[in-house]
Amino acid sequence: MKPHRKRIFLMILCGSAAVVALIWPALPMADGPDRLAAIPLDGPDFHSTPLELSDADKEFLAGASAVQRLVQPRRGGPIMFSVIDGDGNRHAVHDPSYCLAGSGWVVRSEKKMAMSSGEGTWISMEKDGATMESLWFYDDGKRQFTSPLTYWWRTSLRRATRGLSGSEPLLVMLRVPPGEEADWQRVRQVLLPALGFQ
């Protein structure tokens, strides 16, 4: 190929790439189900109370959507239930261990827990002599996983395909009040499916 033709080819290629880079983000995203709105407030095995997000939470989310509730299972103590949909800001979705550590909690132990369709991460933490347990996972509507890299890959693919590759994975986190314990087996087998996480 002659240098003149090569230069023209490269200019056309760069121009096409610039057009795609400008137009692609402006294309509409395929609508998916509003999974946060579909989470029930009450069920046969629990009832819950919505909790308002603080101004600091809203500032942190910066476009992401979230639901926060105090869930009271029929058996056992209350559980703080938080779900973040990063469709509007995927940077708000990350491994919750960082936030917990930032608020002074020290991880005492951590292990993977089998979920109905994948895995979650269970954490035992301590702060000022008090202990707290938490379970978190990402959920794409079909399975649960804990890898932040998998989350980033899925959200990147979703944006590249303008939503045609599937719905945005949600970050789900459950915490029991300091000093309390939860029956995590029952939470995984009964409560989470009742909340819509099969």
Rosetta blueprint (number, residue, H / E / L):
1 M L
2 K L
3 P H
4 H H
5 R H
6 K H
7 R H
8 I H
9 F H
10 L H
11 M H
12 I H
13 L H
14 C H
15 G H
16 S H
17 A H
18 A H
19 V H
20 V H
21 A H
22 L H
23 I H
24 W H
25 P H
26 A H
27 L L
28 P L
29 M L
30 A L
31 D L
32 G L
33 P L
34 D L
35 R L
36 L L
37 A L
38 A L
39 I L
40 P L
41 L L
42 D E
43 G E
44 P L
45 D L
46 F E
47 H E
48 S E
49 T E
50 P E
51 L L
52 E L
53 L L
54 S L
55 D H
56 A H
57 D H
58 K H
59 E H
60 F H
61 L H
62 A L
63 G L
64 A L
65 S E
66 A E
67 V E
68 Q E
69 R E
70 L E
71 V E
72 Q E
73 P E
74 R L
75 R L
76 G L
77 G L
78 P L
79 I E
80 M E
81 F E
82 S E
83 V E
84 I E
85 D E
86 G H
87 D H
88 G H
89 N L
90 R H
91 H H
92 A H
93 V L
94 H L
95 D L
96 P H
97 S H
98 Y H
99 C H
100 L H
101 A H
102 G H
103 S L
104 G L
105 W L
106 V E
107 V E
108 R E
109 S E
110 E E
111 K E
112 K E
113 M E
114 A E
115 M E
116 S L
117 S L
118 G E
119 E E
120 G E
121 T E
122 W E
123 I E
124 S E
125 M E
126 E E
127 K E
128 D L
129 G L
130 A E
131 T E
132 M E
133 E E
134 S E
135 L E
136 W E
137 F E
138 Y E
139 D E
140 D L
141 G L
142 K L
143 R L
144 Q E
145 F E
146 T L
147 S L
148 P H
149 L H
150 T H
151 Y H
152 W H
153 W H
154 R H
155 T H
156 S H
157 L H
158 R H
159 R H
160 A H
161 T L
162 R L
163 G L
164 L L
165 S L
166 G L
167 S L
168 E L
169 P L
170 L E
171 L E
172 V E
173 M E
174 L E
175 R E
176 V L
177 P L
178 P L
179 G L
180 E L
181 E L
182 A L
183 D L
184 W H
185 Q H
186 R H
187 V H
188 R H
189 Q H
190 V H
191 L H
192 L H
193 P H
194 A H
195 L L
196 G L
197 F L
198 Q L
